[in-house]
């Protein structure tokens, strides 16, 4: 999955991706910081070479946030909170993927809408991933409600007859 992503975006790694990459990787098995770097290089066929100056401070933040912990042998693994966060990210990804498939079936209009939507989601995702741990339960619920309302709008718009303008607010 991750190597397919690199093929689509090339060397441009968006803000917040490293965090997502680490959480995804640690869902499978514990890894050291060096193993995380090596895996990133391998999966991207050398396109992305995250530096220790990126990975280790990020691991420190993930430790501080309680999303990972360090084993006695120096490997990092997800905590239950980290597993829950990674699961939430997967759910959002699945929803977005299904909605984008619908938009792409709409032809050129769908493609333009999808590209705009991807940019907005990428921005929101970066902001959310960097601030998620600091959000209150109330803020989390408001954000969830907002996303559900936006997806509802998309579902309503996909039934618009051909030739009609499709507008996503």
N, C-alpha and C positions, 0 to 999 in steps of 0.2 A: 504494500500500500504506500509506504513512504517513498520507495524508489520510483513509483509511478508519479508521485507528486513532483519529484525533482525533474523528471522528464518533461513535465508540463510547464514548469516555471523557470527552468534553467538555473542560473546562478543567483537569482534574486530571492533572497530569503527574507520573508516579511517579519516585522517586529512581532515577538511573541511566539514564533515558530519553535525556537530552541526549547522553550519551556514545554510546549506540546510534545515535541520530539522526545524529550527525556521522559515525560510521563508515559507516553506510548511505549517506549522501549522498556521501561521498568515494570510495565504491566506483565511482561512475559517472564523475565528473570532478573535477579539483581545484577548490577554491573558496577565496575569501578569507573572513575572519571575518564581514565585513559581508554577503557573499553567503549565508553559512550562516544568519545571522539573518533576512535577507529571505526566504529560501526557507522557513524555519520559519513565518514569519508568513503567507506565501502558502499553504502547504500546509494550515495549520490555519484558513484563512479568518479570520485575526486573533484566534483563540482563544488561541494561545500566542505570546507575544512575548518570546523569550529576550533578556535584557539582555547588553550587552557584558561586564558584570561576571560573567556566567555563562559565556559562550562563550569569551572569550579565556583565562581561567585554565584552562578545560578543555582548550583547544587546547595550552596550555603543558604540562599533565600528559601529554597524548597524545604530545607531542614528547619529553618526558622518558622516557616508557615505550617510545619507539621504534616506536610504532604509526603515526605520521605524520611527514612532514618538510615543510619549507617550501621552495617553489621560489623562483627568483630574482625572479619577478614578484609575490611575496607571497601566493601561493596555497598551500593545504595539500593534500597528497596522501597516500594510504596508502603505507606501506612494505610490503615483503613480509610482515613480521611482522603489520602491520595487516590486510593482505589475508587472512592465515591466521586471524587472530582473528575477523574479520568472517565468514569462511566457517564457522568453528566455531559462531558464534552462529546463522547460518542453518540449520545442521544441527540444532541443538537446537530452534530454532523449528519446523522441519518435523516433527520427532518429536512435539513437544508438540501441534502443530496436529492431527496425525493421531489422537493419543490423545484429544484433546478431542472430535473429531468422533464417535468411538466412544461416549464418555460421553454426549454430547447425544442420541444415538440411543436411549439407555436410558430416556429420559423424565425425569420429575421427579427421581428418585433420581440419575440421571446429571447433571442440572443442578446439584443440590446438591453432588455430589462434584466436579464440574468447577469450581464457584465456589471451593470450598475448595482445590482443587489449584492454581487460578490464583493465589490469594493466596500459597500456599507458594512457587510458582515465581517469582512476582514478587519476593518477599523474597529467595529464593536468588539470583535473577538479579542483583538490585541488589548484593548482597554480592559475588557472583562477579565482576561487571563492574568493581567498584571495587578488587578485590584480585587479579584474575586474573594480572596481570603479576608480582605478588610471590609467587605460588604456586610451590612446587618441583614438579619433574616427578612426584615421588611423590604429593604432594597432588593434583595434577591427575588422576593415574591413579585415586586413591581416589574423587575426586569423580565421575569418569566411570563408575566401577564402581557407585557409589551410584545414579546416574541410570539406568543400564542395569537394575539390579535393581528399581528402582521402576517402570520401564516394563514390565518382565516381569510384575510383580504386576498392573498394569493390564490387560495382555493376558490374563492368566489369569482375571481377574475378569470380563472382558467376555463370557466364555462361560458365566457363571453363569445358570441358568434363571430365567425371570421369577418374581417373587414372593420370590426369595431375597435376603437382605441382601447388599449389595455393600459391602465394607469395603476401604479403601485406607489403609494404615498409613504 
